[in-house]
Amino acid sequence: MTPIAWYDPSSGAVSTNPNSHLFTPLAQVWPLDVNKEWVGLTEDDMDFLFPHGSSVLVQETVKIIEAKLKEKNS
């Protein structure tokens, strides 16, 4: 995966340019990429968002939206 940014731990600077003037001279610059695992809503989350008696249609709609987001972000 291609880095989306670089980080200089000595200065705390982050930049999309690996040769940024923000980085400390001779610093070790670390490439950053985003490779996170999808985390969906748990049953506890659903219970919190939709307490007992909430519309089943709304709950099912949220599950469909969540599934589509997972598909697009995985």
PQR file with spaces between the fields and no chain letter, atoms N, CA, C, O and H, PARSE charges and radii, in Angstrom:
ATOM       1  N    MET     1       0.843   -1.175    0.000 -0.4000 1.5000
ATOM       2  CA   MET     1       0.000    0.000    0.000 -0.0000 2.0000
ATOM       3  C    MET     1       0.890    1.241    0.000  0.5500 1.7000
ATOM       4  O    MET     1       1.881    1.307    0.727 -0.5500 1.4000
ATOM       5  N    THR     2       0.533    2.195   -0.802 -0.4000 1.5000
ATOM       6  CA   THR     2       1.288    3.437   -0.907 -0.0000 2.0000
ATOM       7  C    THR     2       1.027    4.310    0.314  0.5500 1.7000
ATOM       8  O    THR     2      -0.129    4.490    0.697 -0.5500 1.4000
ATOM       9  H    THR     2      -0.272    2.141   -1.393  0.4000 1.0000
ATOM      10  N    PRO     3       2.073    4.858    0.935 -0.5600 1.5000
ATOM      11  CA   PRO     3       1.858    5.737    2.092  0.2800 2.0000
ATOM      12  C    PRO     3       0.991    6.935    1.722  0.5500 1.7000
ATOM      13  O    PRO     3       1.093    7.480    0.623 -0.5500 1.4000
ATOM      14  N    ILE     4       0.138    7.333    2.662 -0.4000 1.5000
ATOM      15  CA   ILE     4      -0.698    8.516    2.440 -0.0000 2.0000
ATOM      16  C    ILE     4      -0.071    9.753    3.068  0.5500 1.7000
ATOM      17  O    ILE     4      -0.455   10.879    2.752 -0.5500 1.4000
ATOM      18  H    ILE     4       0.056    6.891    3.555  0.4000 1.0000
ATOM      19  N    ALA     5       0.897    9.541    3.960 -0.4000 1.5000
ATOM      20  CA   ALA     5       1.574   10.659    4.623 -0.0000 2.0000
ATOM      21  C    ALA     5       2.853   10.120    5.272  0.5500 1.7000
ATOM      22  O    ALA     5       3.092    8.912    5.301 -0.5500 1.4000
ATOM      23  H    ALA     5       1.209    8.626    4.217  0.4000 1.0000
ATOM      24  N    TRP     6       3.651   11.028    5.781 -0.4000 1.5000
ATOM      25  CA   TRP     6       4.879   10.668    6.484 -0.0000 2.0000
ATOM      26  C    TRP     6       4.898   11.375    7.828  0.5500 1.7000
ATOM      27  O    TRP     6       4.322   12.451    7.986 -0.5500 1.4000
ATOM      28  H    TRP     6       3.457   12.009    5.757  0.4000 1.0000
ATOM      29  N    TYR     7       5.569   10.753    8.798 -0.4000 1.5000
ATOM      30  CA   TYR     7       5.603   11.241   10.169 -0.0000 2.0000
ATOM      31  C    TYR     7       7.051   11.332   10.638  0.5500 1.7000
ATOM      32  O    TYR     7       7.836   10.405   10.434 -0.5500 1.4000
ATOM      33  H    TYR     7       6.037    9.879    8.669  0.4000 1.0000
ATOM      34  N    ASP     8       7.398   12.441   11.258 -0.4000 1.5000
ATOM      35  CA   ASP     8       8.727   12.645   11.846 -0.0000 2.0000
ATOM      36  C    ASP     8       8.576   12.581   13.362  0.5500 1.7000
ATOM      37  O    ASP     8       8.090   13.535   13.970 -0.5500 1.4000
ATOM      38  H    ASP     8       6.760   13.193   11.423  0.4000 1.0000
ATOM      39  N    PRO     9       8.987   11.461   13.991 -0.5600 1.5000
ATOM      40  CA   PRO     9       8.813   11.333   15.436  0.2800 2.0000
ATOM      41  C    PRO     9       9.635   12.323   16.246  0.5500 1.7000
ATOM      42  O    PRO     9       9.300   12.609   17.395 -0.5500 1.4000
ATOM      43  N    SER    10      10.706   12.849   15.662 -0.4000 1.5000
ATOM      44  CA   SER    10      11.528   13.787   16.431 -0.0000 2.0000
ATOM      45  C    SER    10      10.873   15.164   16.542  0.5500 1.7000
ATOM      46  O    SER    10      11.100   15.879   17.518 -0.5500 1.4000
ATOM      47  H    SER    10      10.978   12.617   14.728  0.4000 1.0000
ATOM      48  N    SER    11      10.063   15.540   15.553 -0.4000 1.5000
ATOM      49  CA   SER    11       9.397   16.847   15.613 -0.0000 2.0000
ATOM      50  C    SER    11       7.885   16.723   15.777  0.5500 1.7000
ATOM      51  O    SER    11       7.211   17.696   16.116 -0.5500 1.4000
ATOM      52  H    SER    11       9.878   14.960   14.760  0.4000 1.0000
ATOM      53  N    GLY    12       7.351   15.519   15.536 -0.4000 1.5000
ATOM      54  CA   GLY    12       5.904   15.324   15.615 -0.0000 2.0000
ATOM      55  C    GLY    12       5.176   15.794   14.375  0.5500 1.7000
ATOM      56  O    GLY    12       3.945   15.813   14.346 -0.5500 1.4000
ATOM      57  H    GLY    12       7.899   14.729   15.261  0.4000 1.0000
ATOM      58  N    ALA    13       5.927   16.176   13.344 -0.4000 1.5000
ATOM      59  CA   ALA    13       5.313   16.695   12.117 -0.0000 2.0000
ATOM      60  C    ALA    13       4.779   15.556   11.255  0.5500 1.7000
ATOM      61  O    ALA    13       5.356   14.469   11.200 -0.5500 1.4000
ATOM      62  H    ALA    13       6.927   16.161   13.368  0.4000 1.0000
ATOM      63  N    VAL    14       3.658   15.834   10.580 -0.4000 1.5000
ATOM      64  CA   VAL    14       3.060   14.916    9.621 -0.0000 2.0000
ATOM      65  C    VAL    14       2.843   15.695    8.332  0.5500 1.7000
ATOM      66  O    VAL    14       2.387   16.838    8.360 -0.5500 1.4000
ATOM      67  H    VAL    14       3.189   16.716   10.624  0.4000 1.0000
ATOM      68  N    SER    15       3.172   15.075    7.206 -0.4000 1.5000
ATOM      69  CA   SER    15       3.005   15.740    5.917 -0.0000 2.0000
ATOM      70  C    SER    15       2.751   14.712    4.830  0.5500 1.7000
ATOM      71  O    SER    15       3.177   13.562    4.936 -0.5500 1.4000
ATOM      72  H    SER    15       3.543   14.146    7.184  0.4000 1.0000
ATOM      73  N    THR    16       2.052   15.137    3.780 -0.4000 1.5000
ATOM      74  CA   THR    16       1.868   14.273    2.615 -0.0000 2.0000
ATOM      75  C    THR    16       3.084   14.319    1.704  0.5500 1.7000
ATOM      76  O    THR    16       3.166   13.559    0.739 -0.5500 1.4000
ATOM      77  H    THR    16       1.706   16.071    3.694  0.4000 1.0000
ATOM      78  N    ASN    17       4.025   15.200    2.002 -0.4000 1.5000
ATOM      79  CA   ASN    17       5.258   15.330    1.229 -0.0000 2.0000
ATOM      80  C    ASN    17       6.410   14.729    2.041  0.5500 1.7000
ATOM      81  O    ASN    17       6.725   15.238    3.117 -0.5500 1.4000
ATOM      82  H    ASN    17       3.958   15.817    2.786  0.4000 1.0000
ATOM      83  N    PRO    18       7.053   13.644    1.543 -0.5600 1.5000
ATOM      84  CA   PRO    18       8.135   13.034    2.323  0.2800 2.0000
ATOM      85  C    PRO    18       9.365   13.931    2.458  0.5500 1.7000
ATOM      86  O    PRO    18      10.243   13.655    3.276 -0.5500 1.4000
ATOM      87  N    ASN    19       9.435   14.988    1.675 -0.4000 1.5000
ATOM      88  CA   ASN    19      10.572   15.925    1.747 -0.0000 2.0000
ATOM      89  C    ASN    19      10.156   17.261    2.360  0.5500 1.7000
ATOM      90  O    ASN    19      10.774   18.289    2.084 -0.5500 1.4000
ATOM      91  H    ASN    19       8.721   15.212    1.011  0.4000 1.0000
ATOM      92  N    SER    20       9.136   17.251    3.170 -0.4000 1.5000
ATOM      93  CA   SER    20       8.593   18.469    3.754 -0.0000 2.0000
ATOM      94  C    SER    20       9.634   19.237    4.576  0.5500 1.7000
ATOM      95  O    SER    20      10.487   18.645    5.236 -0.5500 1.4000
ATOM      96  H    SER    20       8.634   16.415    3.394  0.4000 1.0000
ATOM      97  N    HIS    21       9.543   20.547    4.520 -0.4000 1.5000
ATOM      98  CA   HIS    21      10.423   21.395    5.343 -0.0000 2.0000
ATOM      99  C    HIS    21      10.067   21.294    6.832  0.5500 1.7000
ATOM     100  O    HIS    21      10.827   21.764    7.680 -0.5500 1.4000
ATOM     101  H    HIS    21       8.850   21.028    3.984  0.4000 1.0000
ATOM     102  N    LEU    22       8.932   20.691    7.153 -0.4000 1.5000
ATOM     103  CA   LEU    22       8.519   20.538    8.550 -0.0000 2.0000
ATOM     104  C    LEU    22       9.327   19.468    9.284  0.5500 1.7000
ATOM     105  O    LEU    22       9.377   19.453   10.514 -0.5500 1.4000
ATOM     106  H    LEU    22       8.315   20.309    6.465  0.4000 1.0000
ATOM     107  N    PHE    23       9.959   18.575    8.519 -0.4000 1.5000
ATOM     108  CA   PHE    23      10.698   17.485    9.133 -0.0000 2.0000
ATOM     109  C    PHE    23      12.080   17.946    9.586  0.5500 1.7000
ATOM     110  O    PHE    23      12.721   18.772    8.937 -0.5500 1.4000
ATOM     111  H    PHE    23       9.918   18.588    7.520  0.4000 1.0000
ATOM     112  N    THR    24      12.527   17.389   10.723 -0.4000 1.5000
ATOM     113  CA   THR    24      13.841   17.693   11.272 -0.0000 2.0000
ATOM     114  C    THR    24      14.918   17.165   10.317  0.5500 1.7000
ATOM     115  O    THR    24      14.800   16.045    9.820 -0.5500 1.4000
ATOM     116  H    THR    24      12.006   16.717   11.250  0.4000 1.0000
ATOM     117  N    PRO    25      15.958   17.952   10.055 -0.5600 1.5000
ATOM     118  CA   PRO    25      17.031   17.456    9.183  0.2800 2.0000
ATOM     119  C    PRO    25      17.596   16.130    9.713  0.5500 1.7000
ATOM     120  O    PRO    25      17.801   15.969   10.916 -0.5500 1.4000
ATOM     121  N    LEU    26      17.837   15.207    8.816 -0.4000 1.5000
ATOM     122  CA   LEU    26      18.386   13.883    9.114 -0.0000 2.0000
ATOM     123  C    LEU    26      17.476   13.038    9.999  0.5500 1.7000
ATOM     124  O    LEU    26      17.923   12.057   10.593 -0.5500 1.4000
ATOM     125  H    LEU    26      17.671   15.338    7.839  0.4000 1.0000
ATOM     126  N    ALA    27      16.219   13.409   10.087 -0.4000 1.5000
ATOM     127  CA   ALA    27      15.278   12.642   10.907 -0.0000 2.0000
ATOM     128  C    ALA    27      14.878   11.357   10.193  0.5500 1.7000
ATOM     129  O    ALA    27      14.909   11.271    8.965 -0.5500 1.4000
ATOM     130  H    ALA    27      15.856   14.206    9.604  0.4000 1.0000
ATOM     131  N    GLN    28      14.506   10.369   10.984 -0.4000 1.5000
ATOM     132  CA   GLN    28      13.952    9.142   10.416 -0.0000 2.0000
ATOM     133  C    GLN    28      12.464    9.404   10.208  0.5500 1.7000
ATOM     134  O    GLN    28      11.719    9.555   11.176 -0.5500 1.4000
ATOM     135  H    GLN    28      14.481   10.439   11.981  0.4000 1.0000
ATOM     136  N    VAL    29      12.033    9.459    8.963 -0.4000 1.5000
ATOM     137  CA   VAL    29      10.641    9.757    8.644 -0.0000 2.0000
ATOM     138  C    VAL    29       9.921    8.442    8.364  0.5500 1.7000
ATOM     139  O    VAL    29      10.379    7.633    7.556 -0.5500 1.4000
ATOM     140  H    VAL    29      12.639    9.337    8.176  0.4000 1.0000
ATOM     141  N    TRP    30       8.786    8.234    9.040 -0.4000 1.5000
ATOM     142  CA   TRP    30       8.040    6.982    8.914 -0.0000 2.0000
ATOM     143  C    TRP    30       6.885    7.151    7.939  0.5500 1.7000
ATOM     144  O    TRP    30       6.145    8.130    8.034 -0.5500 1.4000
ATOM     145  H    TRP    30       8.414    8.890    9.696  0.4000 1.0000
ATOM     146  N    PRO    31       6.710    6.213    6.994 -0.5600 1.5000
ATOM     147  CA   PRO    31       5.543    6.260    6.112  0.2800 2.0000
ATOM     148  C    PRO    31       4.295    5.842    6.886  0.5500 1.7000
ATOM     149  O    PRO    31       4.356    4.951    7.734 -0.5500 1.4000
ATOM     150  N    LEU    32       3.178    6.477    6.597 -0.4000 1.5000
ATOM     151  CA   LEU    32       1.906    6.158    7.242 -0.0000 2.0000
ATOM     152  C    LEU    32       0.923    5.664    6.190  0.5500 1.7000
ATOM     153  O    LEU    32       0.823    6.240    5.107 -0.5500 1.4000
ATOM     154  H    LEU    32       3.129    7.200    5.908  0.4000 1.0000
ATOM     155  N    ASP    33       0.217    4.622    6.503 -0.4000 1.5000
ATOM     156  CA   ASP    33      -0.863    4.185    5.629 -0.0000 2.0000
ATOM     157  C    ASP    33      -2.063    3.822    6.496  0.5500 1.7000
ATOM     158  O    ASP    33      -1.941    3.610    7.702 -0.5500 1.4000
ATOM     159  H    ASP    33       0.298    4.154    7.383  0.4000 1.0000
ATOM     160  N    VAL    34      -3.193    3.758    5.868 -0.4000 1.5000
ATOM     161  CA   VAL    34      -4.420    3.436    6.583 -0.0000 2.0000
ATOM     162  C    VAL    34      -4.833    2.039    6.157  0.5500 1.7000
ATOM     163  O    VAL    34      -5.191    1.812    5.002 -0.5500 1.4000
ATOM     164  H    VAL    34      -3.292    3.930    4.888  0.4000 1.0000
ATOM     165  N    ASN    35      -4.780    1.117    7.085 -0.4000 1.5000
ATOM     166  CA   ASN    35      -5.160   -0.252    6.803 -0.0000 2.0000
ATOM     167  C    ASN    35      -5.883   -0.785    8.033  0.5500 1.7000
ATOM     168  O    ASN    35      -5.372   -1.646    8.749 -0.5500 1.4000
ATOM     169  H    ASN    35      -4.489    1.302    8.024  0.4000 1.0000
ATOM     170  N    LYS    36      -7.067   -0.262    8.260 -0.4000 1.5000
ATOM     171  CA   LYS    36      -7.820   -0.628    9.447 -0.0000 2.0000
ATOM     172  C    LYS    36      -8.863   -1.684    9.110  0.5500 1.7000
ATOM     173  O    LYS    36      -9.414   -1.722    8.010 -0.5500 1.4000
ATOM     174  H    LYS    36      -7.482    0.438    7.679  0.4000 1.0000
ATOM     175  N    GLU    37      -9.113   -2.530   10.086 -0.4000 1.5000
ATOM     176  CA   GLU    37     -10.144   -3.547    9.936 -0.0000 2.0000
ATOM     177  C    GLU    37     -11.506   -2.908   10.207  0.5500 1.7000
ATOM     178  O    GLU    37     -11.643   -2.061   11.090 -0.5500 1.4000
ATOM     179  H    GLU    37      -8.666   -2.499   10.980  0.4000 1.0000
ATOM     180  N    TRP    38     -12.507   -3.327    9.435 -0.4000 1.5000
ATOM     181  CA   TRP    38     -13.862   -2.815    9.619 -0.0000 2.0000
ATOM     182  C    TRP    38     -14.367   -3.195   11.002  0.5500 1.7000
ATOM     183  O    TRP    38     -14.192   -4.334   11.435 -0.5500 1.4000
ATOM     184  H    TRP    38     -12.396   -4.015    8.718  0.4000 1.0000
ATOM     185  N    VAL    39     -14.985   -2.260   11.692 -0.4000 1.5000
ATOM     186  CA   VAL    39     -15.616   -2.519   12.975 -0.0000 2.0000
ATOM     187  C    VAL    39     -17.071   -2.080   12.850  0.5500 1.7000
ATOM     188  O    VAL    39     -17.366   -0.893   12.708 -0.5500 1.4000
ATOM     189  H    VAL    39     -15.127   -1.335   11.340  0.4000 1.0000
ATOM     190  N    GLY    40     -17.963   -3.046   12.905 -0.4000 1.5000
ATOM     191  CA   GLY    40     -19.386   -2.761   12.766 -0.0000 2.0000
ATOM     192  C    GLY    40     -20.047   -2.531   14.115  0.5500 1.7000
ATOM     193  O    GLY    40     -19.399   -2.568   15.160 -0.5500 1.4000
ATOM     194  H    GLY    40     -17.724   -4.010   13.021  0.4000 1.0000
ATOM     195  N    LEU    41     -21.345   -2.293   14.069 -0.4000 1.5000
ATOM     196  CA   LEU    41     -22.113   -2.105   15.290 -0.0000 2.0000
ATOM     197  C    LEU    41     -22.331   -3.448   15.973  0.5500 1.7000
ATOM     198  O    LEU    41     -22.620   -4.447   15.314 -0.5500 1.4000
ATOM     199  H    LEU    41     -21.872   -2.263   13.220  0.4000 1.0000
ATOM     200  N    THR    42     -22.193   -3.466   17.276 -0.4000 1.5000
ATOM     201  CA   THR    42     -22.457   -4.681   18.056 -0.0000 2.0000
ATOM     202  C    THR    42     -23.938   -4.729   18.408  0.5500 1.7000
ATOM     203  O    THR    42     -24.671   -3.759   18.209 -0.5500 1.4000
ATOM     204  H    THR    42     -21.958   -2.654   17.811  0.4000 1.0000
ATOM     205  N    GLU    43     -24.362   -5.861   18.929 -0.4000 1.5000
ATOM     206  CA   GLU    43     -25.761   -5.968   19.386 -0.0000 2.0000
ATOM     207  C    GLU    43     -26.027   -4.957   20.507  0.5500 1.7000
ATOM     208  O    GLU    43     -27.114   -4.383   20.576 -0.5500 1.4000
ATOM     209  H    GLU    43     -23.767   -6.649   19.091  0.4000 1.0000
ATOM     210  N    ASP    44     -25.033   -4.735   21.390 -0.4000 1.5000
ATOM     211  CA   ASP    44     -25.184   -3.736   22.455 -0.0000 2.0000
ATOM     212  C    ASP    44     -25.360   -2.338   21.867  0.5500 1.7000
ATOM     213  O    ASP    44     -26.166   -1.547   22.359 -0.5500 1.4000
ATOM     214  H    ASP    44     -24.151   -5.201   21.334  0.4000 1.0000
ATOM     215  N    ASP    45     -24.589   -2.035   20.793 -0.4000 1.5000
ATOM     216  CA   ASP    45     -24.745   -0.742   20.122 -0.0000 2.0000
ATOM     217  C    ASP    45     -26.159   -0.599   19.581  0.5500 1.7000
ATOM     218  O    ASP    45     -26.801    0.438   19.748 -0.5500 1.4000
ATOM     219  H    ASP    45     -23.935   -2.678   20.394  0.4000 1.0000
ATOM     220  N    MET    46     -26.638   -1.663   18.926 -0.4000 1.5000
ATOM     221  CA   MET    46     -27.994   -1.620   18.351 -0.0000 2.0000
ATOM     222  C    MET    46     -29.039   -1.451   19.450  0.5500 1.7000
ATOM     223  O    MET    46     -29.997   -0.694   19.285 -0.5500 1.4000
ATOM     224  H    MET    46     -26.116   -2.506   18.791  0.4000 1.0000
ATOM     225  N    ASP    47     -28.859   -2.157   20.579 -0.4000 1.5000
ATOM     226  CA   ASP    47     -29.801   -2.026   21.691 -0.0000 2.0000
ATOM     227  C    ASP    47     -29.799   -0.612   22.260  0.5500 1.7000
ATOM     228  O    ASP    47     -30.846   -0.091   22.645 -0.5500 1.4000
ATOM     229  H    ASP    47     -28.081   -2.772   20.713  0.4000 1.0000
ATOM     230  N    PHE    48     -28.625    0.007   22.312 -0.4000 1.5000
ATOM     231  CA   PHE    48     -28.519    1.377   22.806 -0.0000 2.0000
ATOM     232  C    PHE    48     -29.196    2.352   21.850  0.5500 1.7000
ATOM     233  O    PHE    48     -29.952    3.229   22.268 -0.5500 1.4000
ATOM     234  H    PHE    48     -27.774   -0.416   21.998  0.4000 1.0000
ATOM     235  N    LEU    49     -28.910    2.182   20.542 -0.4000 1.5000
ATOM     236  CA   LEU    49     -29.472    3.089   19.540 -0.0000 2.0000
ATOM     237  C    LEU    49     -30.970    2.893   19.352  0.5500 1.7000
ATOM     238  O    LEU    49     -31.710    3.847   19.111 -0.5500 1.4000
ATOM     239  H    LEU    49     -28.296    1.469   20.202  0.4000 1.0000
ATOM     240  N    PHE    50     -31.402    1.646   19.467 -0.4000 1.5000
ATOM     241  CA   PHE    50     -32.804    1.310   19.235 -0.0000 2.0000
ATOM     242  C    PHE    50     -33.329    0.482   20.396  0.5500 1.7000
ATOM     243  O    PHE    50     -33.357   -0.747   20.332 -0.5500 1.4000
ATOM     244  H    PHE    50     -30.801    0.871   19.663  0.4000 1.0000
ATOM     245  N    PRO    51     -33.745    1.168   21.465 -0.5600 1.5000
ATOM     246  CA   PRO    51     -34.245    0.451   22.638  0.2800 2.0000
ATOM     247  C    PRO    51     -35.436   -0.434   22.268  0.5500 1.7000
ATOM     248  O    PRO    51     -36.066   -0.255   21.226 -0.5500 1.4000
ATOM     249  N    HIS    52     -35.721   -1.376   23.134 -0.4000 1.5000
ATOM     250  CA   HIS    52     -36.838   -2.297   22.922 -0.0000 2.0000
ATOM     251  C    HIS    52     -38.090   -1.507   22.544  0.5500 1.7000
ATOM     252  O    HIS    52     -38.443   -0.530   23.204 -0.5500 1.4000
ATOM     253  H    HIS    52     -35.209   -1.522   23.980  0.4000 1.0000
ATOM     254  N    GLY    53     -38.735   -1.931   21.508 -0.4000 1.5000
ATOM     255  CA   GLY    53     -39.945   -1.252   21.053 -0.0000 2.0000
ATOM     256  C    GLY    53     -39.706   -0.323   19.876  0.5500 1.7000
ATOM     257  O    GLY    53     -40.656    0.220   19.311 -0.5500 1.4000
ATOM     258  H    GLY    53     -38.448   -2.725   20.972  0.4000 1.0000
ATOM     259  N    SER    54     -38.434   -0.131   19.496 -0.4000 1.5000
ATOM     260  CA   SER    54     -38.131    0.711   18.341 -0.0000 2.0000
ATOM     261  C    SER    54     -38.575    0.002   17.064  0.5500 1.7000
ATOM     262  O    SER    54     -38.744   -1.217   17.038 -0.5500 1.4000
ATOM     263  H    SER    54     -37.662   -0.572   19.955  0.4000 1.0000
ATOM     264  N    SER    55     -38.754    0.767   16.043 -0.4000 1.5000
ATOM     265  CA   SER    55     -39.207    0.257   14.761 -0.0000 2.0000
ATOM     266  C    SER    55     -38.233   -0.781   14.188  0.5500 1.7000
ATOM     267  O    SER    55     -37.038   -0.516   14.058 -0.5500 1.4000
ATOM     268  H    SER    55     -38.616    1.757   16.064  0.4000 1.0000
ATOM     269  N    VAL    56     -38.751   -1.945   13.854 -0.4000 1.5000
ATOM     270  CA   VAL    56     -37.949   -2.994   13.240 -0.0000 2.0000
ATOM     271  C    VAL    56     -37.487   -2.537   11.862  0.5500 1.7000
ATOM     272  O    VAL    56     -36.375   -2.856   11.441 -0.5500 1.4000
ATOM     273  H    VAL    56     -39.722   -2.160   13.960  0.4000 1.0000
ATOM     274  N    LEU    57     -38.325   -1.803   11.171 -0.4000 1.5000
ATOM     275  CA   LEU    57     -37.967   -1.295    9.843 -0.0000 2.0000
ATOM     276  C    LEU    57     -36.730   -0.404    9.918  0.5500 1.7000
ATOM     277  O    LEU    57     -35.838   -0.514    9.078 -0.5500 1.4000
ATOM     278  H    LEU    57     -39.228   -1.545   11.513  0.4000 1.0000
ATOM     279  N    VAL    58     -36.669    0.469   10.908 -0.4000 1.5000
ATOM     280  CA   VAL    58     -35.513    1.346   11.078 -0.0000 2.0000
ATOM     281  C    VAL    58     -34.271    0.515   11.395  0.5500 1.7000
ATOM     282  O    VAL    58     -33.205    0.766   10.833 -0.5500 1.4000
ATOM     283  H    VAL    58     -37.394    0.558   11.591  0.4000 1.0000
ATOM     284  N    GLN    59     -34.392   -0.458   12.276 -0.4000 1.5000
ATOM     285  CA   GLN    59     -33.255   -1.311   12.632 -0.0000 2.0000
ATOM     286  C    GLN    59     -32.736   -2.065   11.414  0.5500 1.7000
ATOM     287  O    GLN    59     -31.525   -2.140   11.206 -0.5500 1.4000
ATOM     288  H    GLN    59     -35.258   -0.661   12.733  0.4000 1.0000
ATOM     289  N    GLU    60     -33.625   -2.618   10.615 -0.4000 1.5000
ATOM     290  CA   GLU    60     -33.217   -3.355    9.415 -0.0000 2.0000
ATOM     291  C    GLU    60     -32.585   -2.419    8.390  0.5500 1.7000
ATOM     292  O    GLU    60     -31.650   -2.809    7.691 -0.5500 1.4000
ATOM     293  H    GLU    60     -34.609   -2.557   10.784  0.4000 1.0000
ATOM     294  N    THR    61     -33.082   -1.197    8.296 -0.4000 1.5000
ATOM     295  CA   THR    61     -32.501   -0.213    7.383 -0.0000 2.0000
ATOM     296  C    THR    61     -31.075    0.109    7.793  0.5500 1.7000
ATOM     297  O    THR    61     -30.193    0.215    6.941 -0.5500 1.4000
ATOM     298  H    THR    61     -33.841   -0.881    8.864  0.4000 1.0000
ATOM     299  N    VAL    62     -30.838    0.267    9.094 -0.4000 1.5000
ATOM     300  CA   VAL    62     -29.488    0.546    9.598 -0.0000 2.0000
ATOM     301  C    VAL    62     -28.560   -0.625    9.269  0.5500 1.7000
ATOM     302  O    VAL    62     -27.415   -0.400    8.876 -0.5500 1.4000
ATOM     303  H    VAL    62     -31.554    0.180    9.786  0.4000 1.0000
ATOM     304  N    LYS    63     -29.016   -1.846    9.417 -0.4000 1.5000
ATOM     305  CA   LYS    63     -28.196   -3.018    9.100 -0.0000 2.0000
ATOM     306  C    LYS    63     -27.840   -3.056    7.615  0.5500 1.7000
ATOM     307  O    LYS    63     -26.718   -3.415    7.258 -0.5500 1.4000
ATOM     308  H    LYS    63     -29.946   -2.029    9.736  0.4000 1.0000
ATOM     309  N    ILE    64     -28.775   -2.694    6.757 -0.4000 1.5000
ATOM     310  CA   ILE    64     -28.515   -2.662    5.316 -0.0000 2.0000
ATOM     311  C    ILE    64     -27.487   -1.584    4.985  0.5500 1.7000
ATOM     312  O    ILE    64     -26.579   -1.811    4.186 -0.5500 1.4000
ATOM     313  H    ILE    64     -29.687   -2.402    7.047  0.4000 1.0000
ATOM     314  N    ILE    65     -27.633   -0.405    5.604 -0.4000 1.5000
ATOM     315  CA   ILE    65     -26.676    0.689    5.385 -0.0000 2.0000
ATOM     316  C    ILE    65     -25.294    0.279    5.883  0.5500 1.7000
ATOM     317  O    ILE    65     -24.293    0.526    5.210 -0.5500 1.4000
ATOM     318  H    ILE    65     -28.371   -0.221    6.254  0.4000 1.0000
ATOM     319  N    GLU    66     -25.233   -0.344    7.054 -0.4000 1.5000
ATOM     320  CA   GLU    66     -23.957   -0.785    7.602 -0.0000 2.0000
ATOM     321  C    GLU    66     -23.278   -1.798    6.669  0.5500 1.7000
ATOM     322  O    GLU    66     -22.069   -1.724    6.451 -0.5500 1.4000
ATOM     323  H    GLU    66     -26.046   -0.545    7.601  0.4000 1.0000
ATOM     324  N    ALA    67     -24.045   -2.733    6.123 -0.4000 1.5000
ATOM     325  CA   ALA    67     -23.494   -3.741    5.220 -0.0000 2.0000
ATOM     326  C    ALA    67     -22.930   -3.092    3.958  0.5500 1.7000
ATOM     327  O    ALA    67     -21.878   -3.499    3.466 -0.5500 1.4000
ATOM     328  H    ALA    67     -25.027   -2.793    6.300  0.4000 1.0000
ATOM     329  N    LYS    68     -23.629   -2.082    3.433 -0.4000 1.5000
ATOM     330  CA   LYS    68     -23.149   -1.389    2.234 -0.0000 2.0000
ATOM     331  C    LYS    68     -21.870   -0.611    2.550  0.5500 1.7000
ATOM     332  O    LYS    68     -20.942   -0.610    1.742 -0.5500 1.4000
ATOM     333  H    LYS    68     -24.484   -1.751    3.833  0.4000 1.0000
ATOM     334  N    LEU    69     -21.805    0.041    3.693 -0.4000 1.5000
ATOM     335  CA   LEU    69     -20.590    0.769    4.081 -0.0000 2.0000
ATOM     336  C    LEU    69     -19.418   -0.184    4.244  0.5500 1.7000
ATOM     337  O    LEU    69     -18.297    0.130    3.841 -0.5500 1.4000
ATOM     338  H    LEU    69     -22.560    0.040    4.350  0.4000 1.0000
ATOM     339  N    LYS    70     -19.674   -1.358    4.838 -0.4000 1.5000
ATOM     340  CA   LYS    70     -18.608   -2.350    4.997 -0.0000 2.0000
ATOM     341  C    LYS    70     -18.094   -2.801    3.642  0.5500 1.7000
ATOM     342  O    LYS    70     -16.888   -2.943    3.444 -0.5500 1.4000
ATOM     343  H    LYS    70     -20.584   -1.613    5.165  0.4000 1.0000
ATOM     344  N    GLU    71     -19.009   -3.025    2.713 -0.4000 1.5000
ATOM     345  CA   GLU    71     -18.632   -3.441    1.362 -0.0000 2.0000
ATOM     346  C    GLU    71     -17.757   -2.388    0.697  0.5500 1.7000
ATOM     347  O    GLU    71     -16.758   -2.725    0.063 -0.5500 1.4000
ATOM     348  H    GLU    71     -19.990   -2.910    2.874  0.4000 1.0000
ATOM     349  N    LYS    72     -18.118   -1.127    0.832 -0.4000 1.5000
ATOM     350  CA   LYS    72     -17.387   -0.046    0.178 -0.0000 2.0000
ATOM     351  C    LYS    72     -16.050    0.244    0.853  0.5500 1.7000
ATOM     352  O    LYS    72     -15.149    0.788    0.215 -0.5500 1.4000
ATOM     353  H    LYS    72     -18.931   -0.852    1.347  0.4000 1.0000
ATOM     354  N    ASN    73     -15.903   -0.103    2.118 -0.4000 1.5000
ATOM     355  CA   ASN    73     -14.681    0.229    2.849 -0.0000 2.0000
ATOM     356  C    ASN    73     -13.782   -0.967    3.136  0.5500 1.7000
ATOM     357  O    ASN    73     -12.812   -0.843    3.885 -0.5500 1.4000
ATOM     358  H    ASN    73     -16.635   -0.545    2.636  0.4000 1.0000
ATOM     359  N    SER    74     -14.081   -2.090    2.568 -0.4000 1.5000
ATOM     360  CA   SER    74     -13.269   -3.295    2.790 -0.0000 2.0000
ATOM     361  C    SER    74     -12.529   -3.652    1.533  0.5500 1.7000
ATOM     362  O    SER    74     -11.789   -4.635    1.511 -0.5500 1.4000
ATOM     363  H    SER    74     -14.869   -2.191    1.960  0.4000 1.0000
